[in-house]
């Protein structure tokens, strides 16, 4: 049975509207909805999609939605899913942004945001620590330090640094592969 | 305004096209482009925006793009920014979803991540470095930083709860 575009749209709309904590928090909900509840996608296929979406640039939740939408219903499905997952954020943020700056000079709001800014730095710092733990080997720490130094100390544009690190990674991979083949032949 | 819209679309298109590694790894790109290059927000507004993006549902980068776009040109601005952000990735996804096997075996995709994974770490700490000065106002912010970090990492409190505690603390300390 083919999934209807409406169901595709509303499934993603619902997940987009009620998942706090960013795109990664949505992934288990996508799995529950499409693998376990409606059984439109097999477990292994879902994990493949996850790996692919993580290796593409962009917003992981939107990439996921578009991927699932395309797989199940082609281009129309991609559109229904992509708009579904984005629309709640879009509306909620616009409502907040419209009202926020009317109160931003109010002293209570100023005081609250003074505290909240510290929390944001804590959350970003903690995300950095989490990623760092996954790269605790000499090469990982060196490349992370290189990225940090180029951007924060030398003020090189992040666009350029991301490109550079991608190329470096590819070169390391090629060299590693040549070495393994050399070992095989020896 | 048309030129601003075009420049905003291209800015978000560029960010989306190289934003590997999710919301937090995108922050230095957002910050450099939005705060430094275009001056659409100052650093404090940028931090406030991130806080709002955190406590509302949905992907942080979509929330951020919508917020920034809306500040510049209302609903149209929000739509232009958000569309720009997802434009390139969405095209890539729809192309790759029909060639998944080939992509998985691609040496290029495997190779670049050897460099990109550590780059995310450096990118995130670079954005901590640049926003930390703005969040630091006095000794109380430093104490609050340590307390919140312990609550988050030691006691595993939910990020939204961390923001709420910080909001209450801010109110108590600074009012």
Contacts between the chains, C-beta under 8 A, distances in Angstrom:
chain1	res1	chain2	res2	distance
A	16	B	57	6.9
A	16	B	58	5.7
A	17	B	57	5.9
A	17	B	58	7.8
A	18	B	57	6.0
A	19	B	57	5.5
A	19	B	58	7.1
A	20	B	55	7.5
A	20	B	56	7.7
A	20	B	57	5.2
A	20	B	160	5.7
A	21	B	54	7.9
A	21	B	158	7.5
A	21	B	159	6.0
A	21	B	160	7.1
A	22	B	22	7.5
A	22	B	23	5.4
A	22	B	54	7.7
A	22	B	58	7.9
A	22	B	59	5.8
A	22	B	60	4.6
A	23	B	22	6.4
A	23	B	23	6.5
A	23	B	59	3.9
A	23	B	60	7.3
A	23	B	61	7.7
A	24	B	22	6.5
A	26	B	59	7.7
A	48	B	100	6.2
A	48	B	104	6.9
A	49	B	100	7.9
A	51	B	104	7.2
A	52	B	96	6.3
A	52	B	97	7.9
A	52	B	100	6.2
A	52	B	103	6.1
A	52	B	104	7.0
A	53	B	93	7.1
A	55	B	20	7.8
A	55	B	109	5.4
A	55	B	113	6.4
A	56	B	20	7.8
A	56	B	89	5.8
A	56	B	92	5.4
A	56	B	93	6.3
A	56	B	96	7.1
A	57	B	16	6.5
A	57	B	17	5.8
A	57	B	18	5.7
A	57	B	19	4.9
A	57	B	20	5.0
A	57	B	88	6.9
A	57	B	89	5.5
A	57	B	92	7.4
A	58	B	16	5.2
A	58	B	17	7.9
A	58	B	19	5.9
A	58	B	85	7.5
A	58	B	86	6.2
A	58	B	88	7.0
A	58	B	89	2.5
A	58	B	90	7.3
A	58	B	92	7.5
A	58	B	93	7.7
A	59	B	16	7.4
A	59	B	19	7.7
A	59	B	22	8.0
A	59	B	23	7.7
A	59	B	59	4.9
A	59	B	61	5.2
A	59	B	62	5.7
A	59	B	85	6.7
A	59	B	86	5.9
A	59	B	89	6.8
A	60	B	22	5.5
A	60	B	59	7.3
A	61	B	58	7.7
A	61	B	59	4.7
A	61	B	62	7.7
A	62	B	59	6.8
A	62	B	62	7.0
A	62	B	86	5.0
A	62	B	89	6.9
A	62	B	90	6.8
A	63	B	89	5.5
A	63	B	90	7.4
A	63	B	93	5.0
A	66	B	90	5.1
A	66	B	93	4.6
A	66	B	94	6.2
A	66	B	97	7.8
A	67	B	93	5.1
A	67	B	97	5.0
A	70	B	93	7.1
A	70	B	94	5.1
A	70	B	97	4.5
A	70	B	98	7.4
A	71	B	97	5.8
A	75	B	94	7.2
A	78	B	90	7.4
A	78	B	93	7.9
A	78	B	94	5.6
A	82	B	86	7.1
A	82	B	90	6.3
A	86	B	58	7.7
A	86	B	62	5.8
A	86	B	82	6.5
A	86	B	86	7.3
A	88	B	57	6.2
A	88	B	58	5.9
A	89	B	56	7.0
A	89	B	57	6.8
A	89	B	58	3.0
A	89	B	59	6.6
A	89	B	62	4.7
A	89	B	63	5.2
A	89	B	66	6.3
A	90	B	62	7.2
A	90	B	66	5.2
A	90	B	78	6.5
A	90	B	79	7.8
A	90	B	82	6.2
A	92	B	56	5.1
A	92	B	57	6.8
A	92	B	58	7.1
A	92	B	63	8.0
A	93	B	52	7.2
A	93	B	53	7.5
A	93	B	56	6.3
A	93	B	58	7.8
A	93	B	63	5.1
A	93	B	66	4.2
A	93	B	67	5.1
A	93	B	70	7.0
A	93	B	78	7.4
A	94	B	66	6.3
A	94	B	70	5.2
A	94	B	75	6.6
A	94	B	78	5.6
A	96	B	52	5.8
A	96	B	56	6.8
A	96	B	67	7.8
A	97	B	52	7.9
A	97	B	66	7.6
A	97	B	67	5.2
A	97	B	70	4.4
A	97	B	71	6.4
A	97	B	78	7.9
A	98	B	70	7.3
A	100	B	48	7.9
A	100	B	52	7.3
A	107	B	175	6.7
A	108	B	171	6.4
A	108	B	175	6.2
A	110	B	174	7.3
A	111	B	170	5.2
A	111	B	171	5.1
A	111	B	173	7.3
A	111	B	174	3.7
A	111	B	175	4.6
A	112	B	167	4.7
A	112	B	170	4.8
A	112	B	171	5.2
A	113	B	44	7.9
A	113	B	47	7.9
A	113	B	48	5.3
A	113	B	51	7.1
A	113	B	170	6.7
A	114	B	137	6.4
A	114	B	141	7.5
A	114	B	170	4.6
A	114	B	173	7.5
A	114	B	174	4.9
A	115	B	144	6.5
A	115	B	166	4.3
A	115	B	167	5.6
A	115	B	168	7.4
A	115	B	169	4.6
A	115	B	170	2.0
A	115	B	171	6.9
A	115	B	173	6.7
A	115	B	174	7.2
A	116	B	47	7.8
A	116	B	48	7.2
A	116	B	51	4.5
A	116	B	163	5.8
A	116	B	166	5.0
A	116	B	167	5.2
A	116	B	170	6.1
A	117	B	44	7.1
A	117	B	47	4.3
A	117	B	48	7.0
A	117	B	51	7.0
A	117	B	131	7.9
A	117	B	134	7.0
A	117	B	135	4.1
A	118	B	135	5.0
A	118	B	141	5.1
A	118	B	144	4.7
A	118	B	145	5.4
A	118	B	148	6.5
A	118	B	166	5.7
A	118	B	170	7.7
A	119	B	51	6.9
A	119	B	148	5.6
A	119	B	162	5.2
A	119	B	163	4.7
A	119	B	165	7.4
A	119	B	166	3.4
A	119	B	167	7.8
A	120	B	47	5.3
A	120	B	50	4.8
A	120	B	51	5.1
A	120	B	54	6.9
A	120	B	131	7.3
A	120	B	135	7.1
A	120	B	163	7.6
A	121	B	47	7.6
A	121	B	128	6.3
A	121	B	131	5.8
A	121	B	132	5.4
A	121	B	135	4.7
A	121	B	145	6.7
A	122	B	145	6.0
A	122	B	148	4.4
A	122	B	149	5.2
A	122	B	152	6.0
A	122	B	162	6.5
A	122	B	166	7.9
A	123	B	54	6.6
A	123	B	152	7.2
A	123	B	159	5.5
A	123	B	162	6.6
A	123	B	163	7.8
A	124	B	24	6.1
A	124	B	27	6.6
A	124	B	50	7.9
A	124	B	124	6.2
A	124	B	127	6.0
A	124	B	128	5.2
A	124	B	131	7.1
A	125	B	125	7.8
A	125	B	128	4.9
A	125	B	149	7.0
A	126	B	149	6.9
A	126	B	152	5.5
A	126	B	153	5.9
A	127	B	24	4.3
A	127	B	124	5.7
A	128	B	24	7.6
A	128	B	121	6.1
A	128	B	124	3.8
A	128	B	125	4.8
A	128	B	128	6.1
A	129	B	153	7.4
A	131	B	21	7.9
A	131	B	25	8.0
A	131	B	117	7.8
A	131	B	120	5.2
A	131	B	121	4.6
A	131	B	124	6.3
A	132	B	121	4.9
A	134	B	117	7.2
A	135	B	117	6.0
A	135	B	118	4.9
A	135	B	121	5.7
A	139	B	118	7.3
A	140	B	117	7.1
A	140	B	118	4.5
A	140	B	121	7.5
A	141	B	118	7.4
A	142	B	118	7.7
A	143	B	115	6.2
A	143	B	118	3.6
A	143	B	119	6.5
A	143	B	122	7.2
A	144	B	118	4.3
A	144	B	119	7.2
A	144	B	121	3.8
A	144	B	122	4.3
A	144	B	125	7.5
A	145	B	122	6.7
A	146	B	122	6.7
A	147	B	118	6.9
A	147	B	119	4.7
A	147	B	121	7.3
A	147	B	122	2.5
A	147	B	123	6.0
A	147	B	126	7.1
A	148	B	121	7.9
A	148	B	122	4.0
A	148	B	123	7.9
A	148	B	125	5.1
A	148	B	126	5.2
A	148	B	129	7.5
A	149	B	122	7.8
A	150	B	122	7.9
A	151	B	28	5.9
A	151	B	122	6.9
A	151	B	123	6.9
A	151	B	126	4.0
A	152	B	125	7.5
A	152	B	126	4.4
A	152	B	129	4.6
A	152	B	130	6.7
A	157	B	32	6.4
A	158	B	28	4.6
A	158	B	29	4.9
A	158	B	32	5.6
A	158	B	123	6.5
A	158	B	126	7.7
A	159	B	14	6.8
A	159	B	18	6.0
A	159	B	29	7.0
A	161	B	119	7.0
A	161	B	122	7.8
A	161	B	123	7.7
A	162	B	18	5.0
A	162	B	20	7.0
A	162	B	29	8.0
A	162	B	116	7.2
A	162	B	119	6.2
A	162	B	123	7.6
A	163	B	18	7.3
A	164	B	115	8.0
A	165	B	115	3.9
A	165	B	116	5.9
A	165	B	118	7.3
A	165	B	119	3.9
A	166	B	112	4.0
A	166	B	115	5.4
A	166	B	116	5.6
A	166	B	119	7.8
A	167	B	112	7.6
A	167	B	115	7.1
A	168	B	114	8.0
A	168	B	115	4.4
A	169	B	111	5.6
A	169	B	112	4.9
A	169	B	113	6.1
A	169	B	114	3.6
A	169	B	115	2.4
A	169	B	116	6.0
A	169	B	117	7.9
A	170	B	108	6.5
A	170	B	111	3.7
A	170	B	112	5.1
A	170	B	114	7.5
A	170	B	115	7.0
A	171	B	111	7.8
A	172	B	111	7.5
A	172	B	114	5.1
A	172	B	115	6.9
A	173	B	107	6.9
A	173	B	110	6.4
A	173	B	111	3.3
A	173	B	114	5.3
A	174	B	107	7.9
A	174	B	111	6.7
A	177	B	107	7.7
